[in-house]
Amino acid sequence: MAKKIAVVVRDRQSEALRMAVGIILLDDTIAVFVLDQPVEASEQNQLYLETIADLELETYTNCEENRTMRFLSTPELAKKLLEYDHIVFY
């Protein structure tokens, strides 16, 4: 049975985005939550974000600077996270 997994991105952005792309191989439903800051502009992060978009993973943020992600307020993000079976923090 497929699980719903949320990857919460805070401090180690590249590692978290890489993990989100990697765990798609489990055939579970994956979503990425970027909290409190814009995604760092690096070639590596850009590649991961493009892959996440290609894989059609849901992406959420509470930082308006992350324009390619769905913006939710912090309370809305907290409520959304309750829908997931597993939450992985980075």
PyMOL Python script that loads the backbone (N, CA, C, O; Angstrom):
from pymol import cmd

cmd.read_pdbstr("""\
ATOM      1  N   MET A   1       0.842  -1.181   0.000  1.00  0.00           N
ATOM      2  CA  MET A   1       0.000   0.000   0.000  1.00  0.00           C
ATOM      3  C   MET A   1       0.881   1.236   0.000  1.00  0.00           C
ATOM      4  O   MET A   1       1.800   1.343   0.812  1.00  0.00           O
ATOM      5  N   ALA A   2       0.612   2.162  -0.895  1.00  0.00           N
ATOM      6  CA  ALA A   2       1.406   3.384  -1.015  1.00  0.00           C
ATOM      7  C   ALA A   2       1.196   4.283   0.195  1.00  0.00           C
ATOM      8  O   ALA A   2       0.084   4.429   0.700  1.00  0.00           O
ATOM      9  N   LYS A   3       2.280   4.872   0.639  1.00  0.00           N
ATOM     10  CA  LYS A   3       2.251   5.812   1.765  1.00  0.00           C
ATOM     11  C   LYS A   3       2.356   7.231   1.230  1.00  0.00           C
ATOM     12  O   LYS A   3       2.824   7.457   0.114  1.00  0.00           O
ATOM     13  N   LYS A   4       1.914   8.185   2.045  1.00  0.00           N
ATOM     14  CA  LYS A   4       2.087   9.595   1.738  1.00  0.00           C
ATOM     15  C   LYS A   4       3.261  10.098   2.569  1.00  0.00           C
ATOM     16  O   LYS A   4       3.240  10.021   3.797  1.00  0.00           O
ATOM     17  N   ILE A   5       4.287  10.613   1.888  1.00  0.00           N
ATOM     18  CA  ILE A   5       5.499  11.052   2.564  1.00  0.00           C
ATOM     19  C   ILE A   5       5.718  12.533   2.278  1.00  0.00           C
ATOM     20  O   ILE A   5       5.675  12.963   1.126  1.00  0.00           O
ATOM     21  N   ALA A   6       5.953  13.308   3.329  1.00  0.00           N
ATOM     22  CA  ALA A   6       6.270  14.724   3.199  1.00  0.00           C
ATOM     23  C   ALA A   6       7.745  14.928   3.519  1.00  0.00           C
ATOM     24  O   ALA A   6       8.235  14.446   4.541  1.00  0.00           O
ATOM     25  N   VAL A   7       8.445  15.634   2.656  1.00  0.00           N
ATOM     26  CA  VAL A   7       9.837  15.999   2.897  1.00  0.00           C
ATOM     27  C   VAL A   7       9.838  17.484   3.234  1.00  0.00           C
ATOM     28  O   VAL A   7       9.485  18.316   2.399  1.00  0.00           O
ATOM     29  N   VAL A   8      10.238  17.815   4.467  1.00  0.00           N
ATOM     30  CA  VAL A   8      10.242  19.195   4.939  1.00  0.00           C
ATOM     31  C   VAL A   8      11.661  19.743   4.806  1.00  0.00           C
ATOM     32  O   VAL A   8      12.604  19.219   5.400  1.00  0.00           O
ATOM     33  N   VAL A   9      11.790  20.796   4.025  1.00  0.00           N
ATOM     34  CA  VAL A   9      13.092  21.379   3.695  1.00  0.00           C
ATOM     35  C   VAL A   9      13.302  22.635   4.542  1.00  0.00           C
ATOM     36  O   VAL A   9      12.507  23.574   4.501  1.00  0.00           O
ATOM     37  N   ARG A  10      14.397  22.625   5.311  1.00  0.00           N
ATOM     38  CA  ARG A  10      14.746  23.832   6.073  1.00  0.00           C
ATOM     39  C   ARG A  10      16.225  24.132   5.913  1.00  0.00           C
ATOM     40  O   ARG A  10      16.588  24.984   5.101  1.00  0.00           O
ATOM     41  N   ASP A  11      17.077  23.471   6.650  1.00  0.00           N
ATOM     42  CA  ASP A  11      18.492  23.834   6.710  1.00  0.00           C
ATOM     43  C   ASP A  11      19.326  23.227   5.582  1.00  0.00           C
ATOM     44  O   ASP A  11      20.103  23.937   4.943  1.00  0.00           O
ATOM     45  N   ARG A  12      19.182  21.959   5.333  1.00  0.00           N
ATOM     46  CA  ARG A  12      20.014  21.264   4.338  1.00  0.00           C
ATOM     47  C   ARG A  12      19.218  21.098   3.045  1.00  0.00           C
ATOM     48  O   ARG A  12      18.736  20.009   2.734  1.00  0.00           O
ATOM     49  N   GLN A  13      19.089  22.181   2.308  1.00  0.00           N
ATOM     50  CA  GLN A  13      18.192  22.191   1.162  1.00  0.00           C
ATOM     51  C   GLN A  13      18.581  21.200   0.075  1.00  0.00           C
ATOM     52  O   GLN A  13      17.738  20.432  -0.390  1.00  0.00           O
ATOM     53  N   SER A  14      19.830  21.205  -0.333  1.00  0.00           N
ATOM     54  CA  SER A  14      20.240  20.297  -1.410  1.00  0.00           C
ATOM     55  C   SER A  14      20.017  18.839  -1.034  1.00  0.00           C
ATOM     56  O   SER A  14      19.532  18.045  -1.840  1.00  0.00           O
ATOM     57  N   GLU A  15      20.376  18.499   0.192  1.00  0.00           N
ATOM     58  CA  GLU A  15      20.203  17.119   0.656  1.00  0.00           C
ATOM     59  C   GLU A  15      18.726  16.736   0.705  1.00  0.00           C
ATOM     60  O   GLU A  15      18.355  15.628   0.319  1.00  0.00           O
ATOM     61  N   ALA A  16      17.885  17.655   1.180  1.00  0.00           N
ATOM     62  CA  ALA A  16      16.452  17.379   1.275  1.00  0.00           C
ATOM     63  C   ALA A  16      15.822  17.213  -0.105  1.00  0.00           C
ATOM     64  O   ALA A  16      15.018  16.304  -0.314  1.00  0.00           O
ATOM     65  N   LEU A  17      16.180  18.081  -1.042  1.00  0.00           N
ATOM     66  CA  LEU A  17      15.625  17.977  -2.389  1.00  0.00           C
ATOM     67  C   LEU A  17      16.101  16.706  -3.075  1.00  0.00           C
ATOM     68  O   LEU A  17      15.332  16.056  -3.783  1.00  0.00           O
ATOM     69  N   ARG A  18      17.364  16.347  -2.869  1.00  0.00           N
ATOM     70  CA  ARG A  18      17.890  15.098  -3.431  1.00  0.00           C
ATOM     71  C   ARG A  18      17.131  13.902  -2.866  1.00  0.00           C
ATOM     72  O   ARG A  18      16.799  12.970  -3.598  1.00  0.00           O
ATOM     73  N   MET A  19      16.858  13.930  -1.569  1.00  0.00           N
ATOM     74  CA  MET A  19      16.123  12.841  -0.920  1.00  0.00           C
ATOM     75  C   MET A  19      14.708  12.739  -1.481  1.00  0.00           C
ATOM     76  O   MET A  19      14.213  11.637  -1.717  1.00  0.00           O
ATOM     77  N   ALA A  20      14.063  13.869  -1.694  1.00  0.00           N
ATOM     78  CA  ALA A  20      12.701  13.859  -2.243  1.00  0.00           C
ATOM     79  C   ALA A  20      12.680  13.203  -3.622  1.00  0.00           C
ATOM     80  O   ALA A  20      11.771  12.436  -3.939  1.00  0.00           O
ATOM     81  N   VAL A  21      13.682  13.509  -4.432  1.00  0.00           N
ATOM     82  CA  VAL A  21      13.765  12.890  -5.761  1.00  0.00           C
ATOM     83  C   VAL A  21      14.065  11.400  -5.630  1.00  0.00           C
ATOM     84  O   VAL A  21      13.487  10.594  -6.358  1.00  0.00           O
ATOM     85  N   GLY A  22      14.945  11.024  -4.727  1.00  0.00           N
ATOM     86  CA  GLY A  22      15.348   9.631  -4.573  1.00  0.00           C
ATOM     87  C   GLY A  22      14.252   8.724  -4.057  1.00  0.00           C
ATOM     88  O   GLY A  22      14.134   7.583  -4.503  1.00  0.00           O
ATOM     89  N   ILE A  23      13.444   9.212  -3.119  1.00  0.00           N
ATOM     90  CA  ILE A  23      12.436   8.323  -2.536  1.00  0.00           C
ATOM     91  C   ILE A  23      11.221   8.128  -3.432  1.00  0.00           C
ATOM     92  O   ILE A  23      10.326   7.354  -3.093  1.00  0.00           O
ATOM     93  N   ILE A  24      11.172   8.813  -4.564  1.00  0.00           N
ATOM     94  CA  ILE A  24      10.092   8.573  -5.511  1.00  0.00           C
ATOM     95  C   ILE A  24      10.162   7.137  -6.035  1.00  0.00           C
ATOM     96  O   ILE A  24       9.162   6.595  -6.506  1.00  0.00           O
ATOM     97  N   LEU A  25      11.326   6.537  -5.952  1.00  0.00           N
ATOM     98  CA  LEU A  25      11.490   5.156  -6.398  1.00  0.00           C
ATOM     99  C   LEU A  25      10.694   4.166  -5.553  1.00  0.00           C
ATOM    100  O   LEU A  25      10.465   3.033  -5.976  1.00  0.00           O
ATOM    101  N   LEU A  26      10.272   4.586  -4.363  1.00  0.00           N
ATOM    102  CA  LEU A  26       9.475   3.717  -3.497  1.00  0.00           C
ATOM    103  C   LEU A  26       8.034   3.571  -3.977  1.00  0.00           C
ATOM    104  O   LEU A  26       7.285   2.760  -3.432  1.00  0.00           O
ATOM    105  N   ASP A  27       7.639   4.336  -4.981  1.00  0.00           N
ATOM    106  CA  ASP A  27       6.285   4.320  -5.519  1.00  0.00           C
ATOM    107  C   ASP A  27       5.257   4.798  -4.507  1.00  0.00           C
ATOM    108  O   ASP A  27       4.107   4.360  -4.516  1.00  0.00           O
ATOM    109  N   ASP A  28       5.687   5.706  -3.631  1.00  0.00           N
ATOM    110  CA  ASP A  28       4.784   6.345  -2.680  1.00  0.00           C
ATOM    111  C   ASP A  28       4.434   7.740  -3.193  1.00  0.00           C
ATOM    112  O   ASP A  28       5.017   8.210  -4.170  1.00  0.00           O
ATOM    113  N   THR A  29       3.496   8.389  -2.543  1.00  0.00           N
ATOM    114  CA  THR A  29       3.144   9.761  -2.872  1.00  0.00           C
ATOM    115  C   THR A  29       4.060  10.678  -2.078  1.00  0.00           C
ATOM    116  O   THR A  29       4.089  10.617  -0.849  1.00  0.00           O
ATOM    117  N   ILE A  30       4.807  11.528  -2.774  1.00  0.00           N
ATOM    118  CA  ILE A  30       5.797  12.392  -2.153  1.00  0.00           C
ATOM    119  C   ILE A  30       5.382  13.848  -2.358  1.00  0.00           C
ATOM    120  O   ILE A  30       4.910  14.224  -3.431  1.00  0.00           O
ATOM    121  N   ALA A  31       5.563  14.661  -1.319  1.00  0.00           N
ATOM    122  CA  ALA A  31       5.362  16.109  -1.422  1.00  0.00           C
ATOM    123  C   ALA A  31       6.534  16.799  -0.738  1.00  0.00           C
ATOM    124  O   ALA A  31       7.116  16.275   0.211  1.00  0.00           O
ATOM    125  N   VAL A  32       6.866  17.977  -1.236  1.00  0.00           N
ATOM    126  CA  VAL A  32       7.990  18.741  -0.708  1.00  0.00           C
ATOM    127  C   VAL A  32       7.451  20.021  -0.079  1.00  0.00           C
ATOM    128  O   VAL A  32       6.659  20.736  -0.693  1.00  0.00           O
ATOM    129  N   PHE A  33       7.882  20.305   1.142  1.00  0.00           N
ATOM    130  CA  PHE A  33       7.483  21.498   1.880  1.00  0.00           C
ATOM    131  C   PHE A  33       8.740  22.315   2.181  1.00  0.00           C
ATOM    132  O   PHE A  33       9.588  21.873   2.955  1.00  0.00           O
ATOM    133  N   VAL A  34       8.869  23.489   1.585  1.00  0.00           N
ATOM    134  CA  VAL A  34      10.017  24.361   1.831  1.00  0.00           C
ATOM    135  C   VAL A  34       9.569  25.440   2.816  1.00  0.00           C
ATOM    136  O   VAL A  34       8.668  26.228   2.527  1.00  0.00           O
ATOM    137  N   LEU A  35      10.214  25.460   3.986  1.00  0.00           N
ATOM    138  CA  LEU A  35       9.766  26.350   5.052  1.00  0.00           C
ATOM    139  C   LEU A  35      10.693  27.534   5.273  1.00  0.00           C
ATOM    140  O   LEU A  35      11.916  27.396   5.279  1.00  0.00           O
ATOM    141  N   ASP A  36      10.089  28.693   5.454  1.00  0.00           N
ATOM    142  CA  ASP A  36      10.697  29.897   6.028  1.00  0.00           C
ATOM    143  C   ASP A  36      11.782  30.581   5.220  1.00  0.00           C
ATOM    144  O   ASP A  36      12.285  31.613   5.662  1.00  0.00           O
ATOM    145  N   GLN A  37      12.173  30.067   4.062  1.00  0.00           N
ATOM    146  CA  GLN A  37      13.237  30.712   3.293  1.00  0.00           C
ATOM    147  C   GLN A  37      13.148  30.306   1.828  1.00  0.00           C
ATOM    148  O   GLN A  37      12.596  29.258   1.493  1.00  0.00           O
ATOM    149  N   PRO A  38      13.699  31.153   0.960  1.00  0.00           N
ATOM    150  CA  PRO A  38      13.720  30.767  -0.457  1.00  0.00           C
ATOM    151  C   PRO A  38      14.728  29.647  -0.691  1.00  0.00           C
ATOM    152  O   PRO A  38      15.685  29.482   0.066  1.00  0.00           O
ATOM    153  N   VAL A  39      14.497  28.893  -1.741  1.00  0.00           N
ATOM    154  CA  VAL A  39      15.444  27.851  -2.114  1.00  0.00           C
ATOM    155  C   VAL A  39      16.715  28.540  -2.622  1.00  0.00           C
ATOM    156  O   VAL A  39      16.658  29.456  -3.442  1.00  0.00           O
ATOM    157  N   GLU A  40      17.845  28.083  -2.122  1.00  0.00           N
ATOM    158  CA  GLU A  40      19.130  28.657  -2.518  1.00  0.00           C
ATOM    159  C   GLU A  40      19.335  28.477  -4.022  1.00  0.00           C
ATOM    160  O   GLU A  40      19.052  27.418  -4.582  1.00  0.00           O
ATOM    161  N   ALA A  41      19.832  29.535  -4.659  1.00  0.00           N
ATOM    162  CA  ALA A  41      20.070  29.501  -6.099  1.00  0.00           C
ATOM    163  C   ALA A  41      21.398  28.803  -6.377  1.00  0.00           C
ATOM    164  O   ALA A  41      22.453  29.437  -6.391  1.00  0.00           O
ATOM    165  N   SER A  42      21.334  27.497  -6.598  1.00  0.00           N
ATOM    166  CA  SER A  42      22.525  26.738  -6.967  1.00  0.00           C
ATOM    167  C   SER A  42      22.154  25.826  -8.128  1.00  0.00           C
ATOM    168  O   SER A  42      20.984  25.500  -8.333  1.00  0.00           O
ATOM    169  N   GLU A  43      23.156  25.428  -8.874  1.00  0.00           N
ATOM    170  CA  GLU A  43      22.920  24.546 -10.015  1.00  0.00           C
ATOM    171  C   GLU A  43      22.305  23.228  -9.558  1.00  0.00           C
ATOM    172  O   GLU A  43      21.411  22.687 -10.209  1.00  0.00           O
ATOM    173  N   GLN A  44      22.789  22.726  -8.448  1.00  0.00           N
ATOM    174  CA  GLN A  44      22.299  21.457  -7.905  1.00  0.00           C
ATOM    175  C   GLN A  44      20.824  21.577  -7.511  1.00  0.00           C
ATOM    176  O   GLN A  44      20.016  20.725  -7.880  1.00  0.00           O
ATOM    177  N   ASN A  45      20.472  22.619  -6.769  1.00  0.00           N
ATOM    178  CA  ASN A  45      19.079  22.808  -6.366  1.00  0.00           C
ATOM    179  C   ASN A  45      18.174  22.981  -7.574  1.00  0.00           C
ATOM    180  O   ASN A  45      17.060  22.458  -7.600  1.00  0.00           O
ATOM    181  N   GLN A  46      18.648  23.716  -8.576  1.00  0.00           N
ATOM    182  CA  GLN A  46      17.855  23.923  -9.785  1.00  0.00           C
ATOM    183  C   GLN A  46      17.558  22.593 -10.483  1.00  0.00           C
ATOM    184  O   GLN A  46      16.439  22.360 -10.939  1.00  0.00           O
ATOM    185  N   LEU A  47      18.558  21.735 -10.560  1.00  0.00           N
ATOM    186  CA  LEU A  47      18.365  20.420 -11.174  1.00  0.00           C
ATOM    187  C   LEU A  47      17.332  19.598 -10.394  1.00  0.00           C
ATOM    188  O   LEU A  47      16.457  18.968 -10.988  1.00  0.00           O
ATOM    189  N   TYR A  48      17.439  19.609  -9.069  1.00  0.00           N
ATOM    190  CA  TYR A  48      16.473  18.862  -8.251  1.00  0.00           C
ATOM    191  C   TYR A  48      15.060  19.421  -8.417  1.00  0.00           C
ATOM    192  O   TYR A  48      14.100  18.659  -8.523  1.00  0.00           O
ATOM    193  N   LEU A  49      14.931  20.747  -8.440  1.00  0.00           N
ATOM    194  CA  LEU A  49      13.606  21.352  -8.594  1.00  0.00           C
ATOM    195  C   LEU A  49      13.008  21.041  -9.962  1.00  0.00           C
ATOM    196  O   LEU A  49      11.803  20.815 -10.072  1.00  0.00           O
ATOM    197  N   GLU A  50      13.831  21.028 -11.000  1.00  0.00           N
ATOM    198  CA  GLU A  50      13.345  20.656 -12.332  1.00  0.00           C
ATOM    199  C   GLU A  50      12.886  19.203 -12.355  1.00  0.00           C
ATOM    200  O   GLU A  50      11.863  18.880 -12.959  1.00  0.00           O
ATOM    201  N   THR A  51      13.640  18.332 -11.700  1.00  0.00           N
ATOM    202  CA  THR A  51      13.264  16.918 -11.636  1.00  0.00           C
ATOM    203  C   THR A  51      11.965  16.747 -10.858  1.00  0.00           C
ATOM    204  O   THR A  51      11.096  15.973 -11.258  1.00  0.00           O
ATOM    205  N   ILE A  52      11.833  17.466  -9.751  1.00  0.00           N
ATOM    206  CA  ILE A  52      10.599  17.423  -8.951  1.00  0.00           C
ATOM    207  C   ILE A  52       9.413  17.875  -9.791  1.00  0.00           C
ATOM    208  O   ILE A  52       8.340  17.275  -9.723  1.00  0.00           O
ATOM    209  N   ALA A  53       9.596  18.921 -10.578  1.00  0.00           N
ATOM    210  CA  ALA A  53       8.518  19.399 -11.458  1.00  0.00           C
ATOM    211  C   ALA A  53       8.203  18.359 -12.534  1.00  0.00           C
ATOM    212  O   ALA A  53       7.035  18.109 -12.831  1.00  0.00           O
ATOM    213  N   ASP A  54       9.239  17.752 -13.116  1.00  0.00           N
ATOM    214  CA  ASP A  54       9.031  16.727 -14.147  1.00  0.00           C
ATOM    215  C   ASP A  54       8.279  15.522 -13.596  1.00  0.00           C
ATOM    216  O   ASP A  54       7.460  14.921 -14.292  1.00  0.00           O
ATOM    217  N   LEU A  55       8.563  15.172 -12.340  1.00  0.00           N
ATOM    218  CA  LEU A  55       7.900  14.038 -11.698  1.00  0.00           C
ATOM    219  C   LEU A  55       6.521  14.403 -11.156  1.00  0.00           C
ATOM    220  O   LEU A  55       5.798  13.552 -10.638  1.00  0.00           O
ATOM    221  N   GLU A  56       6.174  15.669 -11.282  1.00  0.00           N
ATOM    222  CA  GLU A  56       4.876  16.201 -10.847  1.00  0.00           C
ATOM    223  C   GLU A  56       4.620  15.989  -9.360  1.00  0.00           C
ATOM    224  O   GLU A  56       3.502  15.678  -8.948  1.00  0.00           O
ATOM    225  N   LEU A  57       5.671  16.161  -8.561  1.00  0.00           N
ATOM    226  CA  LEU A  57       5.499  16.109  -7.111  1.00  0.00           C
ATOM    227  C   LEU A  57       4.870  17.413  -6.643  1.00  0.00           C
ATOM    228  O   LEU A  57       5.133  18.475  -7.207  1.00  0.00           O
ATOM    229  N   GLU A  58       4.047  17.331  -5.620  1.00  0.00           N
ATOM    230  CA  GLU A  58       3.459  18.538  -5.056  1.00  0.00           C
ATOM    231  C   GLU A  58       4.531  19.287  -4.276  1.00  0.00           C
ATOM    232  O   GLU A  58       5.329  18.676  -3.565  1.00  0.00           O
ATOM    233  N   THR A  59       4.548  20.608  -4.409  1.00  0.00           N
ATOM    234  CA  THR A  59       5.493  21.435  -3.659  1.00  0.00           C
ATOM    235  C   THR A  59       4.729  22.567  -2.983  1.00  0.00           C
ATOM    236  O   THR A  59       3.871  23.211  -3.587  1.00  0.00           O
ATOM    237  N   TYR A  60       5.063  22.793  -1.712  1.00  0.00           N
ATOM    238  CA  TYR A  60       4.411  23.820  -0.909  1.00  0.00           C
ATOM    239  C   TYR A  60       5.471  24.662  -0.218  1.00  0.00           C
ATOM    240  O   TYR A  60       6.576  24.188   0.045  1.00  0.00           O
ATOM    241  N   THR A  61       5.132  25.915   0.076  1.00  0.00           N
ATOM    242  CA  THR A  61       6.050  26.794   0.789  1.00  0.00           C
ATOM    243  C   THR A  61       5.272  27.850   1.554  1.00  0.00           C
ATOM    244  O   THR A  61       4.131  28.166   1.220  1.00  0.00           O
ATOM    245  N   ASN A  62       5.907  28.389   2.583  1.00  0.00           N
ATOM    246  CA  ASN A  62       5.348  29.539   3.281  1.00  0.00           C
ATOM    247  C   ASN A  62       6.203  30.780   3.026  1.00  0.00           C
ATOM    248  O   ASN A  62       6.104  31.772   3.748  1.00  0.00           O
ATOM    249  N   CYS A  63       7.040  30.712   1.994  1.00  0.00           N
ATOM    250  CA  CYS A  63       7.910  31.815   1.587  1.00  0.00           C
ATOM    251  C   CYS A  63       7.487  32.261   0.187  1.00  0.00           C
ATOM    252  O   CYS A  63       7.612  31.502  -0.775  1.00  0.00           O
ATOM    253  N   GLU A  64       6.996  33.471   0.077  1.00  0.00           N
ATOM    254  CA  GLU A  64       6.461  33.948  -1.199  1.00  0.00           C
ATOM    255  C   GLU A  64       7.514  34.039  -2.296  1.00  0.00           C
ATOM    256  O   GLU A  64       7.160  34.112  -3.473  1.00  0.00           O
ATOM    257  N   GLU A  65       8.791  34.037  -1.948  1.00  0.00           N
ATOM    258  CA  GLU A  65       9.858  34.102  -2.949  1.00  0.00           C
ATOM    259  C   GLU A  65       9.980  32.808  -3.762  1.00  0.00           C
ATOM    260  O   GLU A  65      10.554  32.823  -4.851  1.00  0.00           O
ATOM    261  N   ASN A  66       9.461  31.713  -3.261  1.00  0.00           N
ATOM    262  CA  ASN A  66       9.475  30.431  -3.977  1.00  0.00           C
ATOM    263  C   ASN A  66       8.265  30.398  -4.909  1.00  0.00           C
ATOM    264  O   ASN A  66       7.259  29.753  -4.613  1.00  0.00           O
ATOM    265  N   ARG A  67       8.372  31.085  -6.015  1.00  0.00           N
ATOM    266  CA  ARG A  67       7.233  31.326  -6.897  1.00  0.00           C
ATOM    267  C   ARG A  67       6.726  30.089  -7.639  1.00  0.00           C
ATOM    268  O   ARG A  67       5.576  30.069  -8.078  1.00  0.00           O
ATOM    269  N   THR A  68       7.549  29.072  -7.786  1.00  0.00           N
ATOM    270  CA  THR A  68       7.113  27.884  -8.522  1.00  0.00           C
ATOM    271  C   THR A  68       6.367  26.901  -7.627  1.00  0.00           C
ATOM    272  O   THR A  68       5.885  25.870  -8.096  1.00  0.00           O
ATOM    273  N   MET A  69       6.274  27.220  -6.343  1.00  0.00           N
ATOM    274  CA  MET A  69       5.616  26.330  -5.383  1.00  0.00           C
ATOM    275  C   MET A  69       4.301  26.940  -4.927  1.00  0.00           C
ATOM    276  O   MET A  69       4.109  28.154  -4.980  1.00  0.00           O
ATOM    277  N   ARG A  70       3.418  26.091  -4.487  1.00  0.00           N
ATOM    278  CA  ARG A  70       2.129  26.564  -3.972  1.00  0.00           C
ATOM    279  C   ARG A  70       2.339  27.207  -2.607  1.00  0.00           C
ATOM    280  O   ARG A  70       2.873  26.577  -1.695  1.00  0.00           O
ATOM    281  N   PHE A  71       1.919  28.464  -2.469  1.00  0.00           N
ATOM    282  CA  PHE A  71       2.078  29.181  -1.207  1.00  0.00           C
ATOM    283  C   PHE A  71       0.942  28.827  -0.254  1.00  0.00           C
ATOM    284  O   PHE A  71      -0.232  28.854  -0.624  1.00  0.00           O
ATOM    285  N   LEU A  72       1.314  28.494   0.982  1.00  0.00           N
ATOM    286  CA  LEU A  72       0.368  28.288   2.070  1.00  0.00           C
ATOM    287  C   LEU A  72       0.921  28.994   3.300  1.00  0.00           C
ATOM    288  O   LEU A  72       2.135  29.037   3.501  1.00  0.00           O
ATOM    289  N   SER A  73       0.044  29.542   4.115  1.00  0.00           N
ATOM    290  CA  SER A  73       0.501  30.151   5.360  1.00  0.00           C
ATOM    291  C   SER A  73       1.025  29.050   6.285  1.00  0.00           C
ATOM    292  O   SER A  73       0.765  27.868   6.058  1.00  0.00           O
ATOM    293  N   THR A  74       1.749  29.436   7.310  1.00  0.00           N
ATOM    294  CA  THR A  74       2.301  28.446   8.233  1.00  0.00           C
ATOM    295  C   THR A  74       1.207  27.585   8.876  1.00  0.00           C
ATOM    296  O   THR A  74       1.377  26.368   8.944  1.00  0.00           O
ATOM    297  N   PRO A  75       0.092  28.157   9.352  1.00  0.00           N
ATOM    298  CA  PRO A  75      -0.976  27.296   9.885  1.00  0.00           C
ATOM    299  C   PRO A  75      -1.570  26.353   8.834  1.00  0.00           C
ATOM    300  O   PRO A  75      -1.930  25.219   9.151  1.00  0.00           O
ATOM    301  N   GLU A  76      -1.673  26.818   7.586  1.00  0.00           N
ATOM    302  CA  GLU A  76      -2.186  25.955   6.519  1.00  0.00           C
ATOM    303  C   GLU A  76      -1.212  24.816   6.224  1.00  0.00           C
ATOM    304  O   GLU A  76      -1.629  23.688   5.964  1.00  0.00           O
ATOM    305  N   LEU A  77       0.100  25.120   6.266  1.00  0.00           N
ATOM    306  CA  LEU A  77       1.099  24.064   6.066  1.00  0.00           C
ATOM    307  C   LEU A  77       1.008  23.017   7.165  1.00  0.00           C
ATOM    308  O   LEU A  77       1.075  21.818   6.898  1.00  0.00           O
ATOM    309  N   ALA A  78       0.856  23.474   8.394  1.00  0.00           N
ATOM    310  CA  ALA A  78       0.750  22.545   9.524  1.00  0.00           C
ATOM    311  C   ALA A  78      -0.458  21.617   9.343  1.00  0.00           C
ATOM    312  O   ALA A  78      -0.371  20.414   9.587  1.00  0.00           O
ATOM    313  N   LYS A  79      -1.560  22.183   8.921  1.00  0.00           N
ATOM    314  CA  LYS A  79      -2.765  21.379   8.692  1.00  0.00           C
ATOM    315  C   LYS A  79      -2.550  20.393   7.544  1.00  0.00           C
ATOM    316  O   LYS A  79      -2.992  19.246   7.615  1.00  0.00           O
ATOM    317  N   LYS A  80      -1.872  20.841   6.492  1.00  0.00           N
ATOM    318  CA  LYS A  80      -1.605  19.980   5.330  1.00  0.00           C
ATOM    319  C   LYS A  80      -0.715  18.802   5.720  1.00  0.00           C
ATOM    320  O   LYS A  80      -0.927  17.684   5.250  1.00  0.00           O
ATOM    321  N   LEU A  81       0.281  19.044   6.577  1.00  0.00           N
ATOM    322  CA  LEU A  81       1.197  17.975   6.996  1.00  0.00           C
ATOM    323  C   LEU A  81       0.473  16.847   7.736  1.00  0.00           C
ATOM    324  O   LEU A  81       0.959  15.716   7.757  1.00  0.00           O
ATOM    325  N   LEU A  82      -0.659  17.134   8.331  1.00  0.00           N
ATOM    326  CA  LEU A  82      -1.423  16.100   9.035  1.00  0.00           C
ATOM    327  C   LEU A  82      -1.961  15.028   8.094  1.00  0.00           C
ATOM    328  O   LEU A  82      -2.359  13.955   8.548  1.00  0.00           O
ATOM    329  N   GLU A  83      -1.978  15.300   6.794  1.00  0.00           N
ATOM    330  CA  GLU A  83      -2.474  14.346   5.809  1.00  0.00           C
ATOM    331  C   GLU A  83      -1.461  13.252   5.472  1.00  0.00           C
ATOM    332  O   GLU A  83      -1.802  12.292   4.781  1.00  0.00           O
ATOM    333  N   TYR A  84      -0.213  13.382   5.954  1.00  0.00           N
ATOM    334  CA  TYR A  84       0.862  12.492   5.526  1.00  0.00           C
ATOM    335  C   TYR A  84       1.137  11.403   6.562  1.00  0.00           C
ATOM    336  O   TYR A  84       1.011  11.621   7.767  1.00  0.00           O
ATOM    337  N   ASP A  85       1.516  10.227   6.061  1.00  0.00           N
ATOM    338  CA  ASP A  85       1.841   9.095   6.923  1.00  0.00           C
ATOM    339  C   ASP A  85       3.227   9.253   7.560  1.00  0.00           C
ATOM    340  O   ASP A  85       3.436   8.890   8.718  1.00  0.00           O
ATOM    341  N   HIS A  86       4.157   9.795   6.792  1.00  0.00           N
ATOM    342  CA  HIS A  86       5.538   9.982   7.260  1.00  0.00           C
ATOM    343  C   HIS A  86       5.999  11.383   6.905  1.00  0.00           C
ATOM    344  O   HIS A  86       5.684  11.902   5.834  1.00  0.00           O
ATOM    345  N   ILE A  87       6.747  11.987   7.814  1.00  0.00           N
ATOM    346  CA  ILE A  87       7.311  13.320   7.586  1.00  0.00           C
ATOM    347  C   ILE A  87       8.801  13.243   7.828  1.00  0.00           C
ATOM    348  O   ILE A  87       9.244  12.855   8.909  1.00  0.00           O
ATOM    349  N   VAL A  88       9.585  13.617   6.807  1.00  0.00           N
ATOM    350  CA  VAL A  88      11.032  13.577   6.878  1.00  0.00           C
ATOM    351  C   VAL A  88      11.537  15.020   6.940  1.00  0.00           C
ATOM    352  O   VAL A  88      11.297  15.802   6.020  1.00  0.00           O
ATOM    353  N   PHE A  89      12.235  15.373   8.023  1.00  0.00           N
ATOM    354  CA  PHE A  89      12.725  16.744   8.215  1.00  0.00           C
ATOM    355  C   PHE A  89      14.194  16.859   7.848  1.00  0.00           C
ATOM    356  O   PHE A  89      15.003  16.002   8.202  1.00  0.00           O
ATOM    357  N   TYR A  90      14.531  17.931   7.133  1.00  0.00           N
ATOM    358  CA  TYR A  90      15.920  18.245   6.824  1.00  0.00           C
ATOM    359  C   TYR A  90      16.198  19.672   7.188  1.00  0.00           C
ATOM    360  O   TYR A  90      17.319  20.149   7.008  1.00  0.00           O
TER     361      TYR A  90
END
""", "prot")
cmd.dss("prot")
cmd.show_as("cartoon", "prot")
cmd.util.cbc("prot")
cmd.orient("prot")
